[in-house]
Amino acid sequence: MTSDKRFCSVEDRRIDEPLPGKGGVYEPHLLLTWPRRKWTSQVFGAKDMPEAVFQRLMALRKDGWRVQLIDRRGHDHSRRRILAPMSGNVYGCGDGDLPVLLDALREDAAAAAPWICGRTAPRTLICCTHGRKDRCCAKFGHASYRAICTEVARSGGDFDVWETTHVGGCRLAANVVALPAVRRYGRVDPDQVAGLLAAERENRPYLPCFRGVPDRNALEQCADAGARGWLQERGITAEVQVERTPVPDRAGRRTVRVRWRSDETGGVLDVRCRSRRVTFYSNCEDLERGETHTARFWLAEAVTAQARAEADS
């Protein structure tokens, strides 16, 4: 990689594109082990992948599954493994049985039960290192992936760490997804890894890199992050519940109500969010072509705590 290369993620940091609101949409994950050296530019494509396997993965994707390829140094690829962190199951088979197993997974969990060979770890971390998709994922993703592996080995914890194919948002590299919570992170630098792991051990998001969770729309994700930041500044560890709030068609400001509850107390926050238009390069290929995109994102600009009486009501 030559030193004169430009990187979309470096350009994106310069324009300070907001991270919250980019948690994506909810999709149950299927993680299929495959040697990284064989990955192509497709999310679940590999040079030596049989067409029958690829077509079944495509069918699973159309059914609403998020299908990723995963690998790590020293992994034994003599048998394929499929991790389903939401169900907690690990499936295993030889290459000859892989199409049958994928068909069974499309049918239902009971049909795939004969292939269960273990349980997933309580916390699975996948870090995008998909260099064939984007060079930012290679340069920044690999550095953060190595830092995660090093920190887990040093500090321990029940983490299962993998490098993975494209998770979305190359310009936000390095990208990490924590499963089964489906907390998405972006711009994870190596010096932030210890903080991220500490937060995940406590089952809470690491706010400096938090993109959001995919069960809320972009506005709600923004309010969620704003409320959590307000609580963290006051040393409050709490569960939060964001009221469903449609994203308005027009630019402007919108207030989202967030309820929180800790062991000792609770309350209600009104998070005022404003929209902002950002022009960016989606990936390094767009950067080379000079092709920009413009979209509207949300920022939490103020948080107001409601009076006790209103909170109780």
TITI-434113 format. One record per residue (C-alpha): x negated, y, z; residue number from 1; chain. Coordinates in Angstrom, 2 decimals, decimal comma, padded with zeros to 5 digits. Layout:
<recs>
rec px=X py=Y pz=Z num=NUM cadena=A
...
</recs>
This chain:
<recs>
rec px=000,00 py=000,00 pz=000,00 num=1 cadena=A
rec px=-001,65 py=003,22 pz=-001,14 num=2 cadena=A
rec px=-001,90 py=006,32 pz=001,01 num=3 cadena=A
rec px=-000,18 py=008,56 pz=-001,59 num=4 cadena=A
rec px=003,13 py=006,70 pz=-001,23 num=5 cadena=A
rec px=006,06 py=008,67 pz=000,09 num=6 cadena=A
rec px=008,56 py=007,03 pz=002,44 num=7 cadena=A
rec px=012,28 py=007,67 pz=002,60 num=8 cadena=A
rec px=012,32 py=007,24 pz=006,37 num=9 cadena=A
rec px=009,67 py=009,93 pz=006,80 num=10 cadena=A
rec px=011,71 py=012,30 pz=004,63 num=11 cadena=A
rec px=014,84 py=011,44 pz=006,64 num=12 cadena=A
rec px=013,20 py=012,33 pz=009,92 num=13 cadena=A
rec px=012,26 py=015,71 pz=008,47 num=14 cadena=A
rec px=015,90 py=016,54 pz=007,78 num=15 cadena=A
rec px=016,86 py=015,14 pz=011,19 num=16 cadena=A
rec px=019,78 py=013,02 pz=010,00 num=17 cadena=A
rec px=021,86 py=012,00 pz=013,04 num=18 cadena=A
rec px=021,61 py=008,34 pz=014,10 num=19 cadena=A
rec px=024,94 py=007,91 pz=015,97 num=20 cadena=A
rec px=027,84 py=006,95 pz=013,75 num=21 cadena=A
rec px=025,89 py=004,43 pz=011,69 num=22 cadena=A
rec px=026,82 py=001,26 pz=013,53 num=23 cadena=A
rec px=028,53 py=-000,10 pz=010,44 num=24 cadena=A
rec px=031,64 py=-002,25 pz=010,50 num=25 cadena=A
rec px=032,22 py=-005,36 pz=012,56 num=26 cadena=A
rec px=030,98 py=-008,54 pz=010,94 num=27 cadena=A
rec px=030,17 py=-011,87 pz=012,61 num=28 cadena=A
rec px=026,57 py=-012,75 pz=011,84 num=29 cadena=A
rec px=025,12 py=-015,92 pz=010,33 num=30 cadena=A
rec px=021,32 py=-016,06 pz=010,38 num=31 cadena=A
rec px=019,71 py=-018,65 pz=008,10 num=32 cadena=A
rec px=016,04 py=-019,53 pz=008,53 num=33 cadena=A
rec px=014,02 py=-019,19 pz=005,32 num=34 cadena=A
rec px=010,31 py=-018,42 pz=004,79 num=35 cadena=A
rec px=009,80 py=-014,67 pz=004,41 num=36 cadena=A
rec px=007,30 py=-015,12 pz=001,59 num=37 cadena=A
rec px=010,17 py=-016,55 pz=-000,48 num=38 cadena=A
rec px=012,62 py=-013,68 pz=000,09 num=39 cadena=A
rec px=013,76 py=-011,69 pz=-002,93 num=40 cadena=A
rec px=015,23 py=-008,18 pz=-002,95 num=41 cadena=A
rec px=018,71 py=-009,61 pz=-002,21 num=42 cadena=A
rec px=019,94 py=-009,79 pz=001,35 num=43 cadena=A
rec px=020,26 py=-013,59 pz=001,30 num=44 cadena=A
rec px=018,28 py=-014,44 pz=-001,81 num=45 cadena=A
rec px=015,08 py=-016,52 pz=-001,93 num=46 cadena=A
rec px=012,90 py=-017,63 pz=-004,84 num=47 cadena=A
rec px=013,38 py=-021,32 pz=-004,09 num=48 cadena=A
rec px=017,00 py=-021,16 pz=-002,92 num=49 cadena=A
rec px=019,25 py=-023,58 pz=-004,84 num=50 cadena=A
rec px=022,11 py=-021,92 pz=-006,69 num=51 cadena=A
rec px=024,61 py=-024,06 pz=-004,76 num=52 cadena=A
rec px=023,34 py=-022,59 pz=-001,49 num=53 cadena=A
rec px=023,31 py=-019,01 pz=-002,80 num=54 cadena=A
rec px=026,88 py=-019,26 pz=-004,07 num=55 cadena=A
rec px=028,09 py=-020,59 pz=-000,72 num=56 cadena=A
rec px=026,35 py=-017,77 pz=001,12 num=57 cadena=A
rec px=028,02 py=-015,36 pz=-001,28 num=58 cadena=A
rec px=031,38 py=-016,93 pz=-000,47 num=59 cadena=A
rec px=030,75 py=-016,56 pz=003,26 num=60 cadena=A
rec px=029,87 py=-012,91 pz=002,70 num=61 cadena=A
rec px=033,16 py=-012,38 pz=000,86 num=62 cadena=A
rec px=034,94 py=-014,02 pz=003,79 num=63 cadena=A
rec px=033,59 py=-011,28 pz=006,06 num=64 cadena=A
rec px=030,39 py=-012,81 pz=007,46 num=65 cadena=A
rec px=027,17 py=-010,82 pz=007,66 num=66 cadena=A
rec px=024,65 py=-013,28 pz=006,20 num=67 cadena=A
rec px=020,94 py=-012,65 pz=006,83 num=68 cadena=A
rec px=017,75 py=-014,61 pz=006,24 num=69 cadena=A
rec px=015,40 py=-014,79 pz=009,23 num=70 cadena=A
rec px=011,86 py=-015,99 pz=009,90 num=71 cadena=A
rec px=009,00 py=-015,67 pz=012,36 num=72 cadena=A
rec px=005,41 py=-016,76 pz=012,54 num=73 cadena=A
rec px=005,00 py=-020,45 pz=013,29 num=74 cadena=A
rec px=008,61 py=-021,40 pz=012,66 num=75 cadena=A
rec px=009,07 py=-024,99 pz=011,43 num=76 cadena=A
rec px=011,02 py=-024,84 pz=008,17 num=77 cadena=A
rec px=011,22 py=-028,60 pz=007,68 num=78 cadena=A
rec px=014,87 py=-028,30 pz=008,75 num=79 cadena=A
rec px=017,14 py=-025,33 pz=008,15 num=80 cadena=A
rec px=018,61 py=-023,58 pz=011,15 num=81 cadena=A
rec px=021,69 py=-021,37 pz=011,13 num=82 cadena=A
rec px=022,22 py=-019,12 pz=014,14 num=83 cadena=A
rec px=025,74 py=-017,88 pz=014,87 num=84 cadena=A
rec px=025,17 py=-015,54 pz=017,84 num=85 cadena=A
rec px=028,84 py=-014,61 pz=018,26 num=86 cadena=A
rec px=029,85 py=-018,22 pz=018,89 num=87 cadena=A
rec px=026,51 py=-019,08 pz=020,50 num=88 cadena=A
rec px=025,98 py=-022,09 pz=018,23 num=89 cadena=A
rec px=022,83 py=-023,14 pz=016,40 num=90 cadena=A
rec px=023,33 py=-025,50 pz=013,46 num=91 cadena=A
rec px=020,64 py=-027,65 pz=011,88 num=92 cadena=A
rec px=020,34 py=-029,77 pz=008,77 num=93 cadena=A
rec px=018,07 py=-030,77 pz=005,92 num=94 cadena=A
rec px=018,18 py=-029,01 pz=002,57 num=95 cadena=A
rec px=020,36 py=-031,73 pz=001,06 num=96 cadena=A
rec px=023,11 py=-031,19 pz=003,66 num=97 cadena=A
rec px=022,95 py=-027,39 pz=003,66 num=98 cadena=A
rec px=025,74 py=-026,84 pz=001,09 num=99 cadena=A
rec px=028,00 py=-029,22 pz=003,04 num=100 cadena=A
rec px=027,27 py=-027,40 pz=006,29 num=101 cadena=A
rec px=028,00 py=-024,02 pz=004,69 num=102 cadena=A
rec px=031,30 py=-025,35 pz=003,35 num=103 cadena=A
rec px=032,16 py=-026,58 pz=006,85 num=104 cadena=A
rec px=031,37 py=-023,16 pz=008,35 num=105 cadena=A
rec px=033,75 py=-021,58 pz=005,87 num=106 cadena=A
rec px=036,45 py=-024,02 pz=006,92 num=107 cadena=A
rec px=036,32 py=-023,57 pz=010,70 num=108 cadena=A
rec px=034,12 py=-024,09 pz=013,74 num=109 cadena=A
rec px=035,45 py=-027,60 pz=014,34 num=110 cadena=A
rec px=034,42 py=-028,75 pz=010,86 num=111 cadena=A
rec px=030,85 py=-027,53 pz=011,47 num=112 cadena=A
rec px=030,61 py=-029,03 pz=014,97 num=113 cadena=A
rec px=028,69 py=-032,20 pz=013,89 num=114 cadena=A
rec px=025,74 py=-030,00 pz=012,89 num=115 cadena=A
rec px=025,42 py=-028,16 pz=016,20 num=116 cadena=A
rec px=021,90 py=-028,68 pz=017,54 num=117 cadena=A
rec px=021,65 py=-026,09 pz=020,30 num=118 cadena=A
rec px=022,75 py=-022,76 pz=021,68 num=119 cadena=A
rec px=021,55 py=-019,28 pz=020,80 num=120 cadena=A
rec px=019,67 py=-017,22 pz=023,38 num=121 cadena=A
rec px=021,70 py=-014,75 pz=025,47 num=122 cadena=A
rec px=020,03 py=-011,94 pz=023,54 num=123 cadena=A
rec px=018,94 py=-012,18 pz=019,92 num=124 cadena=A
rec px=017,00 py=-009,34 pz=018,30 num=125 cadena=A
rec px=016,55 py=-009,13 pz=014,54 num=126 cadena=A
rec px=014,20 py=-006,53 pz=013,06 num=127 cadena=A
rec px=014,33 py=-005,71 pz=009,35 num=128 cadena=A
rec px=010,98 py=-006,34 pz=007,65 num=129 cadena=A
rec px=012,43 py=-006,73 pz=004,15 num=130 cadena=A
rec px=009,58 py=-005,22 pz=002,14 num=131 cadena=A
rec px=010,95 py=-006,51 pz=-001,16 num=132 cadena=A
rec px=014,04 py=-004,40 pz=-000,50 num=133 cadena=A
rec px=012,26 py=-001,23 pz=000,64 num=134 cadena=A
rec px=008,69 py=-000,35 pz=001,53 num=135 cadena=A
rec px=009,79 py=001,48 pz=004,71 num=136 cadena=A
rec px=011,06 py=-001,83 pz=006,06 num=137 cadena=A
rec px=007,65 py=-003,36 pz=005,37 num=138 cadena=A
rec px=005,55 py=-000,53 pz=006,80 num=139 cadena=A
rec px=007,62 py=000,52 pz=009,80 num=140 cadena=A
rec px=009,63 py=-002,65 pz=010,31 num=141 cadena=A
rec px=006,59 py=-004,90 pz=010,63 num=142 cadena=A
rec px=004,93 py=-002,58 pz=013,14 num=143 cadena=A
rec px=008,00 py=-002,52 pz=015,37 num=144 cadena=A
rec px=008,64 py=-006,25 pz=014,98 num=145 cadena=A
rec px=005,10 py=-007,01 pz=016,16 num=146 cadena=A
rec px=005,54 py=-004,60 pz=019,07 num=147 cadena=A
rec px=008,78 py=-006,34 pz=020,09 num=148 cadena=A
rec px=007,11 py=-009,76 pz=020,02 num=149 cadena=A
rec px=004,16 py=-008,47 pz=022,05 num=150 cadena=A
rec px=006,35 py=-006,78 pz=024,65 num=151 cadena=A
rec px=008,63 py=-009,82 pz=025,05 num=152 cadena=A
rec px=005,57 py=-012,03 pz=025,56 num=153 cadena=A
rec px=004,21 py=-009,56 pz=028,12 num=154 cadena=A
rec px=007,33 py=-008,74 pz=030,11 num=155 cadena=A
rec px=009,42 py=-011,86 pz=029,57 num=156 cadena=A
rec px=013,17 py=-011,98 pz=029,22 num=157 cadena=A
rec px=015,66 py=-014,17 pz=027,46 num=158 cadena=A
rec px=015,15 py=-012,65 pz=024,01 num=159 cadena=A
rec px=015,06 py=-014,57 pz=020,76 num=160 cadena=A
rec px=013,21 py=-012,36 pz=018,26 num=161 cadena=A
rec px=013,25 py=-012,71 pz=014,47 num=162 cadena=A
rec px=012,33 py=-010,66 pz=011,43 num=163 cadena=A
rec px=015,17 py=-010,41 pz=008,98 num=164 cadena=A
rec px=016,33 py=-009,24 pz=005,59 num=165 cadena=A
rec px=018,09 py=-005,94 pz=004,89 num=166 cadena=A
rec px=020,41 py=-004,76 pz=007,69 num=167 cadena=A
rec px=021,40 py=-001,46 pz=006,05 num=168 cadena=A
rec px=019,96 py=002,04 pz=006,26 num=169 cadena=A
rec px=016,42 py=001,65 pz=004,90 num=170 cadena=A
rec px=015,85 py=005,38 pz=005,46 num=171 cadena=A
rec px=016,36 py=004,77 pz=009,20 num=172 cadena=A
rec px=013,53 py=002,22 pz=009,48 num=173 cadena=A
rec px=012,57 py=000,55 pz=011,66 num=174 cadena=A
rec px=016,02 py=-001,01 pz=012,07 num=175 cadena=A
rec px=016,87 py=-003,47 pz=014,84 num=176 cadena=A
rec px=020,15 py=-005,24 pz=015,66 num=177 cadena=A
rec px=020,88 py=-006,69 pz=019,11 num=178 cadena=A
rec px=023,21 py=-009,68 pz=019,02 num=179 cadena=A
rec px=025,81 py=-010,78 pz=020,01 num=180 cadena=A
rec px=026,64 py=-007,23 pz=021,16 num=181 cadena=A
rec px=025,96 py=-005,98 pz=017,59 num=182 cadena=A
rec px=024,24 py=-002,86 pz=018,86 num=183 cadena=A
rec px=022,44 py=-001,27 pz=015,91 num=184 cadena=A
rec px=019,27 py=000,75 pz=016,31 num=185 cadena=A
rec px=017,28 py=002,91 pz=013,92 num=186 cadena=A
rec px=013,90 py=004,68 pz=013,94 num=187 cadena=A
rec px=012,59 py=002,19 pz=016,49 num=188 cadena=A
rec px=008,93 py=003,10 pz=016,87 num=189 cadena=A
rec px=006,50 py=000,71 pz=018,60 num=190 cadena=A
rec px=006,18 py=003,03 pz=021,61 num=191 cadena=A
rec px=009,96 py=002,85 pz=022,13 num=192 cadena=A
rec px=010,16 py=-000,93 pz=022,22 num=193 cadena=A
rec px=009,65 py=-001,26 pz=025,98 num=194 cadena=A
rec px=012,52 py=001,13 pz=026,64 num=195 cadena=A
rec px=014,79 py=-000,66 pz=024,18 num=196 cadena=A
rec px=014,12 py=-004,05 pz=025,76 num=197 cadena=A
rec px=014,66 py=-002,65 pz=029,26 num=198 cadena=A
rec px=018,04 py=-001,27 pz=028,20 num=199 cadena=A
rec px=019,07 py=-004,49 pz=026,49 num=200 cadena=A
rec px=018,15 py=-006,50 pz=029,59 num=201 cadena=A
rec px=020,75 py=-004,38 pz=031,41 num=202 cadena=A
rec px=023,25 py=-004,87 pz=028,57 num=203 cadena=A
rec px=023,37 py=-001,19 pz=027,69 num=204 cadena=A
rec px=022,35 py=000,68 pz=024,54 num=205 cadena=A
rec px=018,99 py=002,40 pz=024,23 num=206 cadena=A
rec px=020,24 py=005,87 pz=023,37 num=207 cadena=A
rec px=017,16 py=007,42 pz=021,67 num=208 cadena=A
rec px=017,52 py=004,91 pz=018,80 num=209 cadena=A
rec px=021,21 py=004,04 pz=019,06 num=210 cadena=A
rec px=023,13 py=003,95 pz=015,77 num=211 cadena=A
rec px=026,34 py=002,62 pz=017,28 num=212 cadena=A
rec px=028,46 py=-000,49 pz=017,57 num=213 cadena=A
rec px=030,63 py=-001,60 pz=014,66 num=214 cadena=A
rec px=034,02 py=-001,81 pz=016,36 num=215 cadena=A
rec px=034,52 py=001,97 pz=016,12 num=216 cadena=A
rec px=034,62 py=004,46 pz=013,28 num=217 cadena=A
rec px=031,83 py=007,01 pz=012,76 num=218 cadena=A
rec px=033,53 py=009,74 pz=014,82 num=219 cadena=A
rec px=034,22 py=007,38 pz=017,71 num=220 cadena=A
rec px=030,64 py=006,08 pz=017,59 num=221 cadena=A
rec px=029,39 py=009,65 pz=017,83 num=222 cadena=A
rec px=031,61 py=010,36 pz=020,84 num=223 cadena=A
rec px=030,53 py=007,06 pz=022,44 num=224 cadena=A
rec px=026,86 py=008,04 pz=022,18 num=225 cadena=A
rec px=027,58 py=011,57 pz=023,45 num=226 cadena=A
rec px=029,46 py=010,30 pz=026,49 num=227 cadena=A
rec px=026,77 py=007,75 pz=027,31 num=228 cadena=A
rec px=024,13 py=010,46 pz=027,11 num=229 cadena=A
rec px=026,12 py=012,68 pz=029,50 num=230 cadena=A
rec px=026,45 py=009,82 pz=031,98 num=231 cadena=A
rec px=022,79 py=008,84 pz=031,69 num=232 cadena=A
rec px=021,66 py=012,40 pz=032,43 num=233 cadena=A
rec px=023,55 py=012,12 pz=035,72 num=234 cadena=A
rec px=022,20 py=008,69 pz=036,59 num=235 cadena=A
rec px=025,57 py=007,01 pz=036,13 num=236 cadena=A
rec px=025,72 py=003,45 pz=034,81 num=237 cadena=A
rec px=029,22 py=002,84 pz=033,55 num=238 cadena=A
rec px=031,43 py=001,08 pz=031,07 num=239 cadena=A
rec px=032,98 py=003,42 pz=028,54 num=240 cadena=A
rec px=036,20 py=003,20 pz=026,54 num=241 cadena=A
rec px=036,62 py=005,49 pz=023,55 num=242 cadena=A
rec px=040,16 py=006,39 pz=022,55 num=243 cadena=A
rec px=040,98 py=005,56 pz=018,96 num=244 cadena=A
rec px=040,61 py=008,75 pz=016,95 num=245 cadena=A
rec px=041,04 py=008,88 pz=013,16 num=246 cadena=A
rec px=038,30 py=010,56 pz=011,17 num=247 cadena=A
rec px=039,79 py=013,79 pz=009,77 num=248 cadena=A
rec px=039,75 py=014,36 pz=006,04 num=249 cadena=A
rec px=038,30 py=017,84 pz=006,38 num=250 cadena=A
rec px=035,10 py=019,09 pz=007,91 num=251 cadena=A
rec px=035,24 py=020,80 pz=011,26 num=252 cadena=A
rec px=035,42 py=019,86 pz=014,93 num=253 cadena=A
rec px=037,31 py=017,11 pz=016,70 num=254 cadena=A
rec px=037,55 py=016,24 pz=020,40 num=255 cadena=A
rec px=037,50 py=012,57 pz=021,38 num=256 cadena=A
rec px=038,53 py=011,36 pz=024,82 num=257 cadena=A
rec px=036,29 py=008,82 pz=026,54 num=258 cadena=A
rec px=037,12 py=007,04 pz=029,80 num=259 cadena=A
rec px=034,35 py=005,65 pz=031,95 num=260 cadena=A
rec px=034,22 py=003,36 pz=034,96 num=261 cadena=A
rec px=031,34 py=002,44 pz=037,28 num=262 cadena=A
rec px=031,30 py=000,25 pz=040,38 num=263 cadena=A
rec px=031,99 py=003,26 pz=042,59 num=264 cadena=A
rec px=034,20 py=005,56 pz=040,56 num=265 cadena=A
rec px=035,37 py=006,61 pz=037,12 num=266 cadena=A
rec px=036,49 py=009,55 pz=035,08 num=267 cadena=A
rec px=037,44 py=011,02 pz=031,74 num=268 cadena=A
rec px=035,25 py=012,95 pz=029,34 num=269 cadena=A
rec px=036,24 py=015,05 pz=026,37 num=270 cadena=A
rec px=033,50 py=014,88 pz=023,75 num=271 cadena=A
rec px=033,63 py=017,66 pz=021,16 num=272 cadena=A
rec px=032,10 py=016,55 pz=017,88 num=273 cadena=A
rec px=031,40 py=018,57 pz=014,77 num=274 cadena=A
rec px=030,77 py=017,42 pz=011,25 num=275 cadena=A
rec px=027,60 py=018,19 pz=009,33 num=276 cadena=A
rec px=026,78 py=017,56 pz=005,70 num=277 cadena=A
rec px=023,38 py=015,97 pz=005,12 num=278 cadena=A
rec px=021,56 py=015,42 pz=001,83 num=279 cadena=A
rec px=019,23 py=012,44 pz=001,93 num=280 cadena=A
rec px=017,46 py=009,69 pz=-000,01 num=281 cadena=A
rec px=019,08 py=006,31 pz=000,65 num=282 cadena=A
rec px=015,85 py=004,39 pz=000,06 num=283 cadena=A
rec px=012,36 py=004,70 pz=-001,36 num=284 cadena=A
rec px=013,55 py=003,85 pz=-004,86 num=285 cadena=A
rec px=015,89 py=006,85 pz=-004,78 num=286 cadena=A
rec px=013,03 py=008,96 pz=-003,44 num=287 cadena=A
rec px=010,84 py=008,06 pz=-006,40 num=288 cadena=A
rec px=013,67 py=008,89 pz=-008,83 num=289 cadena=A
rec px=014,55 py=012,10 pz=-007,00 num=290 cadena=A
rec px=018,11 py=010,85 pz=-006,55 num=291 cadena=A
rec px=019,76 py=012,34 pz=-003,47 num=292 cadena=A
rec px=023,07 py=011,61 pz=-001,77 num=293 cadena=A
rec px=025,21 py=013,91 pz=000,36 num=294 cadena=A
rec px=027,52 py=012,73 pz=003,11 num=295 cadena=A
rec px=029,30 py=014,12 pz=006,16 num=296 cadena=A
rec px=028,10 py=012,93 pz=009,57 num=297 cadena=A
rec px=029,21 py=013,72 pz=013,11 num=298 cadena=A
rec px=027,32 py=015,26 pz=016,02 num=299 cadena=A
rec px=028,38 py=015,40 pz=019,67 num=300 cadena=A
rec px=027,88 py=019,06 pz=020,62 num=301 cadena=A
rec px=029,60 py=019,32 pz=024,02 num=302 cadena=A
rec px=030,92 py=017,03 pz=026,76 num=303 cadena=A
rec px=033,48 py=018,20 pz=029,32 num=304 cadena=A
rec px=034,50 py=016,26 pz=032,40 num=305 cadena=A
rec px=038,22 py=016,34 pz=033,13 num=306 cadena=A
rec px=039,58 py=017,24 pz=036,55 num=307 cadena=A
rec px=040,24 py=014,35 pz=038,91 num=308 cadena=A
rec px=044,03 py=014,65 pz=038,68 num=309 cadena=A
rec px=044,02 py=014,52 pz=034,89 num=310 cadena=A
rec px=041,56 py=011,64 pz=034,94 num=311 cadena=A
rec px=043,81 py=009,68 pz=037,31 num=312 cadena=A
rec px=046,81 py=010,23 pz=035,08 num=313 cadena=A
</recs>
